[in-house]
């Protein structure tokens, strides 16, 4: 079987990534090669790795504050976590992934790319609830929002932000959890379009911002209420 080859970057990717392009391109080659061989990326995705995956994830960076600690839940092949680490040296990125074969690939990626602002942590989000204190939690193609909010919000510090890449289904998925968000400590939420100038790389993101009391305080109030 012929090894899949990453296409040359389109001009939009050259403009978007700038000095980070060589690192992102090397990561794309890892996805197209070992990533496909190990079943982390489908072979049909190789031809659209730039628009559908690499540029799509980079568009998320505008929603991530300067100097943030980002936890990428269910990181899988490293999307969007590795892209964020490669394009934003100011960030500290934790790639949280429960499956060993994926964490091995992620460790190899970080080593090959020389990304010292990122780390791989093997485990489930539930195991780190209320212990991570992240500024931002990201998730892409991990689970429906009904489960995702329960995994991601407890990883955030007060005033932290959850960013879930959901594409065309974003508004519908947000509607399924919106009635519960205030009770979980969220202060604001909505759907944000990112990458609108990037053509096929544009996508929709569900953004949920916790309030100053954070997720933990909301849970404690709820428990006290059930005792009363």
Secondary structure, DSSP 8 states (H G I E B T S, - for coil): ----------HHHHHHHGGGHHHHHHHHHHIIIIIHHTTSS-GGGGGGIIIIIIHHHHGGGGGS-TT-EEEEET-TTTTTHHHHHHH-TT-EEEEEE--HHHHHHHHHHHHHHT-TTEEEEES-GGGGTTT--EEEEEEESS--HHHHHHHHGGGEEEEEEEEEE-GGGHHHHHHHHHHHHGGGTEEEEEEEEE-TTSGGG-EEEEEEEE-TTHHHHHHHHHHHHHH-
